[in-house]
């Protein structure tokens, strides 16, 4: 099912366009994500609003550059996502694609756009292959990835005594990658993985999988999934009494929207890692307050994924203004010069492999008694600096990386 709409965020008149030299006299950015499925709350139309906010804040870049935001639902299907991207490339004159939760869809888009004039802002595509062997000169990857989620989450949890693990894993690239990376870290640092149970995307009944995890004797049950799958697994883990049995439940890619949907009585004491939290500092709180007032948001706080769409879109537009072009061959190299402080993600750097590095945080979900106001859900336990949170540049085997990088 196609759900594509053209949302104009136009700034300036024709006078600035000759200077900007953008294709078709407009920069078109396509938000490609899951609007109707398991990621609709963490991404969905909230990501579209985040992209709109970035276009508004860009305000033409001082050059009268016009920006249009389009969006479509990939339905978590590779063929649907690839068809949308192909249409945007060949017919609709879209210049950049942003968001793309679902690693399988993201890998297809990455392959399709390689060598074209389109930029892929993979702000929520989880697979670390995007800055590894399948890195592309067209792609920038923001927020978390499977290497970072697996390693950072495992490292922070093991520091708190969690050495024996059992995984409940979604059976596609995202979950498989997180489990593999975490397993490598755990075993390399003296821990043990006692087993793993796989499930398809969109699973509603986790009873059998959680029973296996519970009876394994593992100290830590790692949820290598996301969206509604992770939410359902945490809910049912509470029903099984796992939290009260002495086992620690750790979510590799659960977001604040999921915690809100579950409620603190269910989610309390859950450990999770995030790259963004709305209540972290004055800048994140200011962004969240604006986001909550956007059409259709109804007071909701932004997820890390939605914050990533905003940050990636604004960084892309600033690079367009700096180069005077919306061609990936000029924009992406300009983006890779970016190093400094991002208001939402802290100290960042965009590396030669297209990976954006930034801090990752280990949080514990508060108890109902600890929460003092709406969306006051997280207690910060550990901050992992960007240079430690992501795979070292030379270990990814990205062909774009040279000896001088």
N, C-alpha and C positions, 0 to 999 in steps of 0.2 A: 504494500500500500504506500503510495506516494503521499507525503505531506510536506509539500514545499511551498513556502510563501516568501514573497519579496518584501523586505522591510527596509525602507529607505531611511538612512541617517545622513542626509545631504548637508554639506557645509560649503559655503562660498558659492560664487558664480563662475562663469566661464573664464574670467580674467586670469585666474591662477592656474588654469589647466595646462596651458602651453609650457609654463615653467616646470610643472610637475612631470609632464610627458608620460602619464600613466596610460595604459592601454584602454581603449574605448572611453576615455575621459572619465573613468570612475574606477575605484578600487572595490571589487566585490569579494566579500568573505563569506564562505559557506560554512555554517555550523552543521556538522554531520554527526548525529548521535542517536540515542535510543529515547524516543519520545513516548512510546506506548508500552515498554517492557520493564525489565528488572532495573534499569538504570534511569528511569524517568524522573525520580526524585533527586538523585545525586547529580544528574546532568540535565537531560530533557529541556523544557522551555526555560528553565533557570539559566542554562548555558547561553541560550539565545539572548536573554536579558543582559547577561554579563558581557557578551559581545557588543550589544547595543551601547552599554555603558562605556566600553572602551572607545567605540566610534565617537560618541558624544564628547568624551574627555579629550580625544585627539583633536577635535574641532578643526579639522582641515590641515593640521600641522603647520599653521602659519603660511600655507601656500594655496589655500582655497581648494584643497583636494577633497573631492566628493567620495563618500563611502556608502556602500550598500551592504546590508546583511541579509543573506538568504539562509534558509535552513531546510533540513530534510531528515526523515526518520529512516535509519538503516535497518531497523527491526532485528538487529543482531544477526543478520544474514549476510554472508560474504558477497553473494551474487547481487543482492539488493544494494549494498554499500558501494560495490565496484561500479554498478550501473549508474548510480547517482553521480559518483565522481567522474565517470566518463562523460556523462551528459553535461556536467558543469564545465568540464575541460573543453569539450568539442563544440558545444552549442551555446551554453549560457554565459560564457566569458567570465567565469568565476576565477579569481586570481589566487586565492588561498583557501585551504580547508582547515578548519580548527575543530578540536575536541576529539571525537572518534573513540569513545569507550568501546571495548571489545577488541582484543588483540588480533584476532583473525581478520576482522574487517580492516583494522589499522595496517596490518602487513600487506593486504591487498591494495589499499590506497597508496601506501609507500611505494610499492612496485609500479603501480600505474603512473604515478606522477614523476618518477625518476627521469631526469633529462628533459622534462617539459618546462614551461615557464611558470607553472603553478607551485606555490609553496605549501608544504604540509606542516601545519602547526599541531603536532601530535600531543596536545596538552593533557590528554587523559588516556592515551593508549598505553597499556601496561607493559607490553613485552620489551625486554631490554635488547632484543635483536635490532631494534630501530637505531641504536647507537653502537651496535656490534657488527657482526658480519654483513647484515643487511642495511647498514647505514647508507644514507643517500644525501647527495649535495642539495636536495630539495627539502630536507626534513629537519625540524627542530623539535626536540622532545622535552616537555615540561612536566612538573609534578612528579609523582612516584613512577617507578618501573619495577619489574619483577626482581632484578638484582638488588636494588635498594630496599624494597619491601622485605625480601627474604633475608638479606644479610643484616640490615639495621634492626629489624624486629627480632630476629634470632639473637643477635648480639646483646641487645638491651634486655631481653627476657632472661638470657643465660646469666647475665650479671646479677640478676635477682634470684638466682638459684634454680632456674628451670632448665634441667639438663636432659631429661627423658621426654621425648615428644611422640605424639601421634597426630597425623594430619587428616583433615576432612577437606577434600580438594575438588574444585570444579574441573571437569574433564575437558578443558581446552587450553589454549596456549597460556592464558593468564595464570590459571591455577597451577598448571604443570610447571611453569617457570618459577613461580614463587616457592613451591614445594622443593624443587630441585636446588634452587639457590640457598634456601634455608637449611636443607639437608647437608649440603656441602659445608656450610659454616658450622653447623652443630657437630658434625662428625670430626671436622678438622680441629675443633676446640674441646674435644673430650666428651661430648654428649652422645646420646643415642637416639635414633629414630626407631620406634618400636613397631610402626606400621602406618598404613595409609588407606583411606577409603575414598573412592572416587564417585562423583555424582554428575549428572548432566546439568547444563545451564537451565535454570527455571525449575529447580526441584522444590517441592512443597513438603515432602515427608522425609525427615532426617532421622527418624527413630532408629532404624537398623544401623546406620552409620555411627550415630552417637553412642549406641550400645557397645559397638565394637571399640570405640575410643575409650569409653568408660571402663570397660573390662580389661583394657590393655595394660593398665597400671601406670600409664604415662603420667608424669607430673604436669605436662603441658599439652593441651589440645589446641593445635594450630588450625585456624580456619583460613585455608588458602582459596578464598572465593570472594565475592563482592556483591553489592547491591542486595536485591531481595533474597538471594541465596544465603548470604551471610546473616541477614536479618532473621530469616526463618531458622537457621541453625542455632543462633544465640537464644531465640525464644524457646526452642525445644530443648536446648541444653538446660535452661532454667527449669523446665518441667521435669527433666530427669534428675534434678538435684545436683548437677555436676559442680556448680559453683560452691555448694555447701559441702561437697565431698572431699575437698582438699585439692582438687585438680584446678589448674589455672587455665582459663579460656583466653586465647590470644587471637585477635583478628588482624589479618595482614592488610586488608583493604576495605575496612568499614569506615563510613563517613558520618558526619554529625547528623545528616538527614536520617540515617538508619537508626542512630541512637534515639533521636526524637520520636521516630515511629514506634520503637519498642517501648520507650519510657524508661526512666531510671530504675524502677523496681526490678525490671528484667535485665537491663544492661549494666547495673552497678558492679563495680570492681573488675569489669572487663578491661583488658589491656589492648591498646591499639596504637599504631603509628600513623601520623598525619604530617603533611607538609604545610598545612594552613589551619589555623583555628581563628574564628572570628573574634574571639575575646582575648587575643594574645597581646595586643598593644593598641595604642590610640589609632594608628593607621588602619589596622584590620577592623577595628570597631567602627570607624567612620565609613569604610567601604560597606560593611555589613548593614549599617543603618540605611544607607542609600539603596542597597540591593533589596532590603526588606520592604521598601516602599514601591518597588517596581510593579507594573501591572501583572496581576496573577500571582505574585509572591506572597501576599497576605501576611506579612510579618515574618516570613521564614528567613533564617540565617543562611548564608551561602555555604556550600560545601567547598572542600579543597579543589574539587574538579571544576566547579563554576568559577572559583577564584583564578584557577589556572587558565581558563578560557579568556578571562579579562586580561590577565597579565600577558599572555602570549599574543593576543590580538593587538594590544596597545604597543607592545615591543615591535611587532611586525609593521604596524602603521608608522611608528617613528622611524623605522628603517626605510620605508617607502619615501617618507619626507626627506630623509637624509640623502638618499640616492637619486631621487626624482624619478624612480621607476618602480613598477610592481612586478617586474620579472624576477623569478627566483634566483637567476644567475647573478643578479646584483644585490637583491634584498637579503638573501641568506648569508653571504659573506659579511654584509654590514651587520647583521644581527650577531654574528660570531665575534664581533668586537666588543659586545656588551659585557661590562663587568662593573659591579657596584652594588648599590642598595636598591632593592625593589620594595615598594611600600607594603606589599602583601606577603612576599616570600623571603625578605631579609637579604643577606649578602648572596648575590648570584654571580654566575659566570656562565657564558655559553661557549662550550669547548669545540674543538675542531670536529669532533664526531657528532655534533648537533645536540649533545646532552646539556641541559641546563642544570647546574649544580646549585643547591640551596640547602639550608638546614632541614632535618627531619626530626620530629618530636615523638617521644614515647609518652603517651597519656594513659592515665587510669580514669575510667568513668566514675564520676562521683556517686555517692549514695544520695537518696532523696533528701536526707537531713543536711548534707553538705551543699546542696544547690540552693542558691539564694535568689535567683531571678530567671526568667525564661532563657533557655538555651545555655544556662550556666552548667555545663556538663562535664568538662574535662579538668583534671588535675595533672599539671605538667610534672613528669618524673625525670626525664632525661632529654637533653638537646644534643643531637648528633650533627656536628658541623658538615657543611656541604662537601668538603674535600675528603671526608671519611664516609659520608652517607652513600656515595655513588661509586660504581665500579671504576677503578683506576683506568685512566685514559688508554694506556697501552695494553691492558688486558682484554679489551673488547674485540680486538682484531678488525677494527673498522678500517677499510682501505683508504679512507680520507685522511687518516692520521699519518703524519710524516715524522721523520726523526727530529725535526725542529720543533714539533708541538710539545 
